[in-house]
Amino acid sequence: MVDTHCHLSKEIYENLEEIINNMKGIMIVSAVNIKEIKEALTLAEKHPNIFVTIGLHPEEADNYTDKDLEYLEKHLKHPKVVGIGEIGLDYHYTKENKDKQQELFIKQIKLANFYKKTLVIHCREALEDAYNILKEVKNKELKGVMHCYSGNIDEAKKLIELNMSLGIGGVLTFKNEKKLKEVVKTLDIKYFVLETDSPYLTPEPFRGKKNEPANVKYVAMKISELKNINFNEVIKTTNNNAKRLFDLPI
Ligand code: NI
């Protein structure tokens, strides 16, 4: 299994080593500020099955410095870094710094273009702006993923045309979630990668507890049920999708 998006640190998990051991597969840790990048790289250097994507989250839009971007750029060459992210737009908490969010997003897409690093996009209540920026700034052949995809089928198709994949997470298992289930039923599994976004978005039947990468199997089980594809086939296909998307050296 590959959990293409999780957050792992000692601050989040007292029993971090146990959490890592529970996951029989690959974990891609999303590190979204300088402190997290340092920590995640140390973790990845220690564990062969941990890779990292690094970026400055839209939350950093008001406070980041050129030095932060330089630090980011320098570490893109680290052998365990497989992408830039999560980066993007988040209008849920505030739209007031929209311009700054977009500026930071664009700068990092340009870095991804230059270094040919897969994009991991965080997008909350900003899909139209994110789409337009990707369309305009991203190199056509550069790969990327819409982390925790939450749009509809038509929006998904437009993003797929831009060479984007869809990150499917625990939300799929929520009882009242309909839109994402339709997306998963309708579109080809070749566009999907699995993720947990641990410690957030814990799937059923563990909703309410802290999420962990090993729970990615519950997302696979739900895809298997919705698409009527054998569970092992879901794992095999989504593993290959993840390997391709992030050029994983495995
Ligand atoms: Ni995340």
Residues whose N, C-alpha, C, O or C-beta is under 5 A from the ligand:
A	BS01	NI	S30 D197
